[in-house]
Amino acid sequence: MQLYTRDVGSGTPLVLLHAFPLSSAMWLAQREGLVSRFRVLTPDMRGFGGSPLGAEEPSVDAMADDVAALLDTKGIDRAIIGGLSMGGYVTLAFCRRHADRVLGAVLADTKATEDAAAAREARISIAERLEADGNVSVLLDDLLPRLVGPTTMQQRALVYGRVRGLVQSTPPLAAAWAQRAMAARPDSTGALAEFRAPTLVLHGAEDAIITEDEARSMAEALPNAELIMIPGSGHLTAVEQPQLFNDAVTEFGAALTRTLR
């Protein structure tokens, strides 16, 4: 699977994997703000943006292998792999399947545990509606109100409008495929103790989808992780508070570089 990828800058490779149901367009502020420090690669995951969906069964493992193939295509041996929400699930899968290629990891507004039964059933139900209706109205009605925090809703109308536009442009079949992939993902908690690469865990203080306890538990289970809370942000920290997000990633990258010397 060849993923459409925006590739800018030079320096330490930093791969950023987007949230559901957005695309690599969500990383605009990171491509602009981190380009002086990193080679920033932001792929569209399969079916989203400019990437084809393919015929594979829905799986975060398949998505992680797509990222490994991307690194091969770009001639990159090791990189910092980061993801937000769904992108975090794919990052965890990448760390399980391709640990030797991970310089460090950034896990934003995501969790290591699998879905509870009710959440899994809800994902399948949404996937079925997307497949049957052929439009993303279910995402606009059920998911969009929870993607950004109250500070963004009240004070950053342009940010909310941009997120809504990204959701509206989501291909329904890609969204259904991704929902099924996330519903089927395994619990990664047991694998966290084996992951030795430095990890930055970021969490929006107003996140209504992933709880602070889930983020904190994941950080505590990782041998070499730091948790940073992002104030004034809901689930989409990189979009809602891009400067704070970028500052945290920049400092993480600088510290990682010092340890590698």
N, C-alpha and C positions, 0 to 999 in steps of 0.2 A: 504494500500500500504506500503510494507516494503522497505525502501530506503537503498541501499548499502551506508555505511557511514564509513569513516575513523575517528577514535575517539582516540585522543592522549592527554596526559597531565592530570593535575589536577588543581583544583582551580575553579574560576568562569566559568560556562559553556558559551562558545562562539560558536554559530552556524553560519557558513559562507556558503552562497548560491551562487552558481556559475553563471557566465554570460552565455548568449547564444552566440555561439553554442558550448560551451566547456563542461567541467565536473569538478568534484571535484579535478582532477589532477592540475587545475590551482592554487590551494591553497597550493602548496608544500612549498613555502617560508613562508607562515603563519603557517603551521603545525610545521615547524622547528623553526621559530623565535618567536612564541607566546606561545610555549608549557610550558615555565617556569612560565608563568603568568596565563594562562587559561587552562581549559579543552576544547580543540578545536575539534569541530565536523564539518566535511565537507561532507555532503551527496551528492550523485549523484541524481539530480532531475529525476523524472520519465522518463524512456526511455533513459537516458544518462548514460554513464559509465556502472556500474554494476547493475543499477536499472531497473526493468521491466516497460514497458509503461502502462500496464493496459488498461481497457476498458472505463474509464470515458470520458465524453466530455471535450474537451480542456478548461481549466480554471485555472487562477492563484489562485483562491480560493481553488481548489482541491489540488494544489501544496502546498499552505499554510497549509491545513489540513494534508497533508502528513508530514509536519514538526512537527505539533502538535502531531501526532501519533508517530513520532520518539522520541520526548521528553518523551512520555508515556513509550515507550519501554525501554528507557535508565534510567527511574526513575528520570527524571529531572523535577522539578516543574516550575522553571523560569530560563530564560537564556537571555544573550545578543544575539539578532538576527541580523545578518548582511547579506547584499547581494550586489552584484555588477551587474548593468545593469538589466537583467532579474531577477537575484537574488534579486535586490532591489524592483522590482515589487511584488515579492512573499513576501518579508519582509513587505511591506506596506499592503498587503492583510492579512498577519499574524497579524499585529498590529490592523487591523480593526476587525478581527474575534477572536483573542485570546489575547487581550490587557493585561489581568490579568497574562499572562505568560511571559511578556516582562520586563526584568530588564532594558534594554536599547536597542537602535537600532543603527546600522551602515548602512548608505545608501550611496553607492559609485557609482558615474557615472550613476545615475538613475534619474527619475523624477516622480512626482505625477500625472501629467496630463495624460489623455488618448491620444491615437494616433489621429492625424488629419485624415480626410477622406482619403487623398492621401496616407499617411503612412499605414493606415489600409488596403487599397486596395493592396498596395505593399506587405504587409505581406501575404495576402491571395494568391496573385499571386505566391509568392515564395513557399508557402506551396503546392500549386497545382503542381508546377514544381518538387518539391521534391518527391511528391507522384507519379507523372507520370514517372519521369526519374529514380528514385531509386538511385540517387547519389547526392553528395553535391557540384557539380561543381558550381552551382548558388551561394553558400555561398562563395566559394573561389574567384569567380569573382566579386561579388557585395558587400560582407560584409567585407572580410578579409582586403582589403586595408584601411578600415576606423577604424579597431579595435585598431591599435596602432598608436602612434603619430610619427611625423617626426624625433624626437630625437631618438626614438627606431629604426626606419627604417634606420637611417643614422649611428648610433653608436652601436647598440646592435643587430647584425645580429642573434646571437644565440637565443635571446628572440623572435624575429620575427619568426624564424624557429620553435621554440617550439609552438608558437601560431598557426602557419600554420598546424603543425602536429596534434594538438588537434582538429582543425576544420575538417581536413581530416578524422578523426576517428569518427566523429559524425554520428550516425545512421539516415538516411534520414527521416524515419517515426517519430522518436522522434523530429527531428528538425521541421517537418511539424506541429506536434501536438503543440509544443511550440509556433510556429509562430501564430497559430490560437488562442492559449490561450492569448498571448500578444495582439493580435488584438482585442480580446473581453473584455479586462480588463476595469474596470470602472475608471472614474476619481476619484482619492483619495484626491484631494485638499481640499474638504469640510470636510473630516474626520481628517485632520492634526491638526486642532485647538483643537480637543478632545483628542489628544494623549499626555499624560503628561510625559512619560518616557524620560529620557535624550537621546538625539540623536546626533550622529556624522555624519555630511554630508561631504563626501570626493569627490573631483572633479579634474580630470586631466586638467591641464592648456591647453593641446593640444587636448582635446577631440573633435572629429569631429562628434559625434553622439548625445550627450547630450550637450546643451549649458550651459555656465556659468550662464546665466540669469535664466535658468530652475532650476539649482541647487540652486542658491541664492534665488529664489522665494519659493522653497520648504523649505529651511532652515528658511526663515523669517516667513513662515506660521506655523511652529512648535513652540509650546510654550517654549521648552527647548532644543534648538539645537545650534550647533556650526558648521560653515562651514570652512573647511580647503582645500585650493588649493594645489594640488600636481604638482610641476614644472617638466618639462621634461617628462611628461606622457600624453598619449592619453587616450583612453576609458578604458583600462585595467590597472588601477593604481596599483592593487595588484601584477600584473605580471611585469609591466614595471618599477615601482619604489617600490619594496617590502619593502625596509628598511624604507622609508618615510611612507608608508602605515602602517607598523607594529608599528613604533614609535607613530603614531597618535592613533592607536587602543590601544596600551599599556597605553598611558597617559589617554585616555578616560576611560579605565577600572579602572585605579588607582583612578581617580576622582570619578567614580561611587561607588567604594568600600568605599571611605571616606564618601560619603553622606549616605550610608546605615548603617554605624556604629552608 
